[in-house]
Amino acid sequence: NPVTSATAKGENVTFNGYLRQNGDAGVRNEIWIIPTVGCVNGIAKELEKKTGALALTHPFGCSQLGGDLHTTQKILRGLVNHPNAGGVLVLGLGCENNNIDEFRKILGDVNTERVKFLNTQDVSDELAEGVRLIEELKKYADKFKRQPVSVSKLRVGLKCGGSDGFSGITANPLVGRFSDRLI
């Protein structure tokens, strides 16, 4: 067990990751398009085709109120701040409850080189403007190179695969062993 023995000896176990300016580390250096509302999913997918950025579409953000809206905003905030995204384009429509101005209040301070905002109703050609902003994000993300990063900075998301006949036999034990080894 190399991880256990290395840790027991006090050695720093590392992985090849992308160290972000805020100290977080990712295993990817992708450009993500995060819609504030499902109404711009089509534009996000077109930008994905044109640029190779990853559109993380969803059906929410419009006509949501209270806790429902806040839950959507918290999930989207987590995506915008995720260290696997070297750059993020937040794409809005303008008339949604989760419009860019409201979403920015939930986001707080962001690195404006890493996160760009595009309200599609504010420009005459949202695809051209989106491509332009994504190209800026790519230049920013290209500054990051893989480097050894302490495994203590690694964030791992785990998700239950459902309750099919095999999850208790294979998937759940594997995730448990992986988690034990990582910890």
PAMI-217768 format. One line per field, with one value per residue: y, z, x of N, C-alpha, C, O in turn; chain; residue in one letter. Coordinates in steps of 0.1 Angstrom, whole numbers. Each point is the difference from the previous one (the first is absolute). Layout:
n.y: [Y,...]
n.z: [Z,...]
n.x: [X,...]
ca.y: [Y,...]
ca.z: [Z,...]
ca.x: [X,...]
c.y: [Y,...]
c.z: [Z,...]
c.x: [X,...]
o.y: [Y,...]
o.z: [Z,...]
o.x: [X,...]
c: [A,...]
r: [A,...]
***
This chain:
n.y: [-12,1,-4,-21,-14,3,-8,-22,-2,1,-21,14,-5,-9,21,-14,17,4,6,-4,15,-11,-7,11,-19,6,-11,16,-2,-7,-4,14,-15,20,-17,21,-3,-10,19,-2,-12,9,17,-5,-6,17,9,-11,3,18,-6,-11,20,1,-10,17,-13,17,-15,2,5,-17,22,4,-15,20,-12,3,19,2,-12,8,15,-9,-6,15,6,-15,2,15,-7,-9,-12,-11,14,-8,-10,21,-15,20,-19,21,-3,-6,-17,-9,-17,-18,18,7,15,-9,-5,18,5,-12,10,19,1,14,-20,22,-6,-2,20,-15,22,-16,23,-21,2,-9,-20,12,1,-8,-3,16,8,-12,2,19,0,-10,14,15,-7,0,20,6,-7,12,15,-9,-1,-17,-5,-3,-16,16,-20,9,1,-21,8,-9,0,2,-18,6,-20,4,0,5,-12,16,12,-12,-4,14,5,-10,-21,-2,3,-18,-17,2,-4,-22,-9,4,-11]
n.z: [0,-23,-6,0,-17,-19,-2,-5,-22,-2,-10,-12,10,-18,-5,-17,11,3,0,14,-15,-7,-17,-11,4,-20,-3,6,-23,12,-21,17,-9,9,-8,-8,-22,9,10,17,7,-6,13,18,-4,-1,19,9,-9,8,20,-1,-3,21,-16,15,-18,-3,13,9,20,-9,2,-1,14,9,15,-7,4,20,0,-9,12,15,-7,-4,19,7,-10,7,18,-15,17,1,14,-20,-9,6,-13,10,-1,-7,13,21,-11,-4,7,-13,4,-20,-8,-9,-22,-13,-1,-16,-21,-1,18,-17,-3,2,14,22,9,-15,-5,1,-3,1,20,10,-6,-12,10,5,-20,-13,6,-7,-22,-5,5,-15,-18,4,-3,-22,-8,5,-12,-18,10,-3,17,-15,18,5,1,14,6,11,-17,5,-20,19,-22,18,-14,13,1,22,-3,-11,-17,-15,-1,3,-22,-13,-10,6,-6,-21,-2,5,-16,-16,4,-1,-21,-9,7]
n.x: [8,-1,-21,-9,6,-11,-21,-2,4,-22,-2,13,-20,10,-7,-4,9,-22,21,-17,-9,-18,13,-17,-11,10,-20,-14,-1,-17,-7,-3,-15,2,-12,-4,3,-18,-8,15,-17,-20,-8,-12,-21,-14,-7,-18,-21,-11,-9,-19,-9,6,-12,2,-5,-14,-11,20,-9,-11,-2,22,-8,2,-13,-21,-11,-10,-20,-19,-11,-13,-20,-17,-11,-16,-20,-16,-11,-14,8,-20,-10,6,-18,-5,-12,2,-11,1,-18,-4,-8,20,-13,2,-12,5,-15,-18,1,-2,-22,-10,-1,-12,14,0,8,5,17,-4,-4,-9,-2,-15,-1,-9,-10,18,-5,15,20,-20,-9,-9,-20,-18,-6,-12,-22,-13,-5,-16,-21,-7,-6,-21,-18,-1,-12,-20,14,-1,-13,22,-16,4,9,17,14,9,-7,-9,-3,-13,2,-17,9,-2,-21,19,-6,3,-19,-19,-6,-11,-20,-19,-3,-9,-22,-12,-2,-16,-22,-7,-4,-20,-19]
ca.y: [12,11,12,-1,-1,13,9,-4,5,14,6,7,-7,10,-4,10,8,14,8,13,12,0,-11,-13,-8,-8,-11,4,14,1,12,-4,9,-2,8,4,-4,-10,6,2,-13,-2,8,-6,-12,5,5,-12,-5,10,3,-11,2,-9,7,-7,4,-4,6,8,14,9,-1,-6,10,-5,-10,-7,8,1,-13,1,10,-6,-11,7,6,-10,-3,12,0,-13,1,-7,10,10,12,-2,10,0,4,3,6,14,1,-11,3,-2,8,1,9,-7,-11,6,2,-13,-4,8,5,-10,4,4,-6,-14,-1,11,0,4,0,-1,11,12,0,-3,-13,-7,-11,6,6,-11,-5,9,-2,-13,0,7,-10,-10,6,0,-14,-5,4,-10,-13,-10,0,-8,7,-8,-7,7,10,-6,-1,-11,-1,-14,0,-14,-4,-5,-13,-12,-13,-1,11,-5,-11,5,15,6,-4,7,13,-1,-2,12,11,-3,2,14,7]
ca.z: [0,-1,6,14,4,-2,10,13,1,0,-13,-6,-12,-9,-13,-10,-1,-4,12,-3,8,14,8,-3,-10,-8,-8,-14,-2,-10,0,2,-2,10,-2,12,-2,-10,-13,-8,-2,-14,-3,7,-8,-12,4,3,-13,-7,7,7,14,5,4,11,-1,10,-3,11,0,-5,8,13,11,13,2,-12,-7,7,-2,-13,0,8,-8,-11,6,2,-14,-4,8,0,-5,-13,-11,-2,-4,1,-5,5,-11,4,-9,5,6,9,14,3,-10,3,11,12,2,5,15,6,-3,7,-8,-10,-9,-12,-12,0,-1,-9,0,-13,0,-14,-5,-1,-12,-13,-5,12,-4,-2,13,8,-5,4,15,3,-4,11,11,-4,2,14,5,-6,9,10,-5,10,9,12,10,12,-1,10,-8,-9,3,-7,2,-1,-3,-1,-13,0,8,-9,6,1,7,13,-1,-7,0,14,6,-6,4,14,1,-6,10,11,-4,-2,13]
ca.x: [-8,10,-5,1,14,6,-6,6,13,0,2,-11,-5,-5,-6,3,-12,0,-1,-7,5,-6,5,-7,7,-8,7,-3,2,-10,-8,-14,-11,-10,-12,-8,-14,-1,-4,11,7,3,12,12,3,6,13,8,4,10,12,5,-3,-10,-13,-6,-14,-10,-13,-4,3,-11,-13,2,-1,3,10,2,9,13,7,6,11,11,6,7,12,10,6,8,12,6,14,3,-3,10,-7,-14,-9,-14,-9,-14,-10,-3,-13,-2,2,14,8,15,2,-4,9,13,-1,2,14,10,11,6,11,-6,7,-5,-14,-6,-15,-7,-15,-3,-9,8,8,-8,4,4,9,13,5,3,12,11,3,6,14,7,1,10,13,2,2,12,11,1,7,0,11,-3,-8,-3,-13,-9,-8,-9,-14,-7,-15,-4,-15,-6,-4,-14,-2,-2,5,15,7,5,11,12,3,1,13,11,1,5,14,7,0,9,14,3,1]
c.y: [12,13,-1,0,14,10,-3,5,15,7,7,-7,10,-7,12,8,14,8,14,11,0,-11,-13,-7,-8,-10,3,15,4,14,-4,12,-3,9,4,-5,-10,6,3,-12,-1,8,-6,-12,4,5,-12,-5,8,1,-12,2,-10,7,-9,5,-6,7,11,15,9,-3,-7,11,-7,-10,-8,7,0,-14,0,9,-6,-10,7,7,-11,-4,12,-1,-13,1,-7,10,10,14,-3,12,-2,7,2,5,14,1,-10,5,-1,8,3,10,-7,-12,5,3,-13,-4,7,4,-12,6,3,-5,-14,-1,12,-2,5,-1,1,12,13,2,-4,-14,-8,-11,6,5,-12,-7,8,-2,-13,0,7,-10,-10,6,0,-14,-6,4,-11,-13,-10,0,-9,9,-10,-7,6,10,-6,-1,-11,0,-14,1,-15,-2,-4,-14,-11,-12,-1,11,-5,-10,6,15,5,-5,7,14,1,-2,11,11,-3,2,14,7,-5]
c.z: [0,7,15,5,-2,10,14,2,0,-13,-6,-12,-9,-12,-9,-3,-4,13,-4,9,14,9,-2,-12,-8,-7,-15,-1,-12,0,1,-3,10,-3,14,-1,-12,-14,-9,-3,-15,-4,6,-8,-13,3,2,-14,-6,7,7,15,4,5,11,1,11,-3,10,-2,-4,9,13,10,13,1,-13,-9,7,-1,-14,0,7,-9,-12,5,2,-14,-4,7,0,-5,-13,-12,0,-3,-1,-7,6,-10,5,-11,3,7,10,15,4,-11,6,12,13,3,5,15,7,-2,9,-9,-9,-7,-13,-13,-1,-2,-8,0,-13,2,-15,-6,-1,-12,-13,-5,12,-4,-2,13,9,-4,4,15,3,-5,11,12,-3,2,15,5,-5,9,11,-6,12,8,12,10,11,-2,10,-6,-9,5,-8,2,-2,-2,0,-14,-1,7,-10,7,2,9,14,-1,-5,3,14,7,-6,4,15,1,-6,11,12,-3,-1,14,8]
c.x: [9,-5,2,15,6,-4,6,14,1,3,-12,-5,-7,-7,4,-13,3,-2,-6,5,-5,5,-6,8,-10,7,-3,3,-9,-6,-15,-9,-11,-12,-6,-14,0,-3,12,8,3,12,12,5,7,14,10,5,11,13,7,-2,-11,-12,-6,-15,-9,-13,-5,3,-11,-12,3,0,6,11,3,10,14,7,6,13,12,7,8,13,11,7,9,14,8,14,3,-3,11,-5,-15,-7,-14,-9,-14,-8,-3,-13,-3,2,15,8,14,2,-4,10,14,0,3,15,10,11,5,12,-5,8,-5,-15,-5,-15,-5,-15,-4,-8,7,8,-8,4,6,10,14,6,4,14,12,3,6,14,8,2,11,14,4,3,13,12,2,5,-1,13,-3,-7,-3,-14,-10,-9,-10,-15,-6,-14,-4,-16,-4,-5,-14,0,-3,6,15,6,5,11,13,3,2,12,12,1,5,15,8,1,9,14,4,1,12]
o.y: [5,7,10,7,4,7,9,3,6,12,-4,-1,9,-12,11,-5,4,1,7,-3,6,-2,-11,7,-7,1,-6,7,5,8,-9,12,-11,12,-9,-1,1,-7,2,0,-5,-4,0,-2,-6,-2,0,-4,-5,3,0,-9,-4,8,-12,8,-10,10,3,4,12,-11,-5,11,-12,1,-4,-6,-1,1,-4,-4,1,-2,-5,0,3,-2,-3,4,-1,6,2,-3,8,10,-11,11,-10,11,-9,4,9,9,0,10,8,-6,-3,-4,2,-2,-7,-2,1,-7,-6,1,-11,12,-10,1,-5,-10,12,-11,10,-11,11,3,10,10,-7,-6,1,-3,-5,-2,1,-3,-5,0,-1,-7,-4,-1,-5,-8,-2,-3,-8,-6,0,-4,4,3,-2,11,-12,7,-2,4,7,-4,0,0,-7,8,-8,8,-4,-5,-7,1,-8,-1,4,-2,-4,3,7,8,3,5,9,7,4,7,9,5,4,8,4]
o.z: [11,6,6,10,9,5,8,11,1,-1,4,-10,5,-2,4,-6,-3,5,-8,10,9,11,4,-6,7,-2,-9,10,-10,10,-8,3,0,3,9,10,-9,-10,-12,-4,-3,-8,-6,-2,-5,-8,-3,-1,-7,-7,4,8,-9,10,-3,9,6,-8,0,-11,3,3,6,-2,1,-7,-2,-5,-7,-1,-1,-6,-4,0,-2,-6,-3,0,-5,-5,7,-11,-5,-11,10,3,-3,3,-2,-4,5,-11,-9,8,7,2,8,-6,11,9,10,12,8,6,11,9,4,-12,5,-1,-7,-11,-12,-6,4,3,-6,2,-6,-11,-5,-2,1,-7,3,9,5,2,7,9,4,3,8,7,2,6,9,5,3,8,7,-1,5,-11,11,-5,2,4,-2,-3,-1,5,-6,12,-13,12,-9,6,-6,-6,-11,4,2,11,8,4,4,10,4,6,3,6,7,3,3,8,6,2,5,8,3,2,11]
o.x: [4,8,4,3,8,8,3,4,11,2,-11,8,-7,0,3,-10,12,-11,6,6,6,-4,5,8,-9,13,6,1,4,1,-4,3,-5,1,-1,-7,8,2,-2,12,11,9,11,12,9,9,12,12,9,10,11,4,-8,1,-4,-3,3,0,-12,6,1,-4,-10,4,1,10,12,10,10,13,12,10,11,12,11,10,12,12,12,10,10,2,11,4,2,6,-4,3,-6,2,-6,5,1,-2,-11,6,5,9,3,8,7,3,6,10,6,6,10,-2,2,1,-5,-5,0,-4,3,-5,5,-5,3,1,-5,6,-10,-8,12,9,10,12,10,8,10,12,9,9,11,10,7,9,11,10,6,11,11,-4,0,11,-12,5,-3,-10,-12,-10,-8,-2,2,-5,4,-6,6,-6,-5,10,-10,5,4,12,11,7,10,10,10,7,9,11,7,7,11,10,7,8,11,10,2]
c: [A,A,A,A,A,A,A,A,A,A,A,A,A,A,A,A,A,A,A,A,A,A,A,A,A,A,A,A,A,A,A,A,A,A,A,A,A,A,A,A,A,A,A,A,A,A,A,A,A,A,A,A,A,A,A,A,A,A,A,A,A,A,A,A,A,A,A,A,A,A,A,A,A,A,A,A,A,A,A,A,A,A,A,A,A,A,A,A,A,A,A,A,A,A,A,A,A,A,A,A,A,A,A,A,A,A,A,A,A,A,A,A,A,A,A,A,A,A,A,A,A,A,A,A,A,A,A,A,A,A,A,A,A,A,A,A,A,A,A,A,A,A,A,A,A,A,A,A,A,A,A,A,A,A,A,A,A,A,A,A,A,A,A,A,A,A,A,A,A,A,A,A,A,A,A,A,A,A,A,A,A,A,A]
r: [N,P,V,T,S,A,T,A,K,G,E,N,V,T,F,N,G,Y,L,R,Q,N,G,D,A,G,V,R,N,E,I,W,I,I,P,T,V,G,C,V,N,G,I,A,K,E,L,E,K,K,T,G,A,L,A,L,T,H,P,F,G,C,S,Q,L,G,G,D,L,H,T,T,Q,K,I,L,R,G,L,V,N,H,P,N,A,G,G,V,L,V,L,G,L,G,C,E,N,N,N,I,D,E,F,R,K,I,L,G,D,V,N,T,E,R,V,K,F,L,N,T,Q,D,V,S,D,E,L,A,E,G,V,R,L,I,E,E,L,K,K,Y,A,D,K,F,K,R,Q,P,V,S,V,S,K,L,R,V,G,L,K,C,G,G,S,D,G,F,S,G,I,T,A,N,P,L,V,G,R,F,S,D,R,L,I]
***
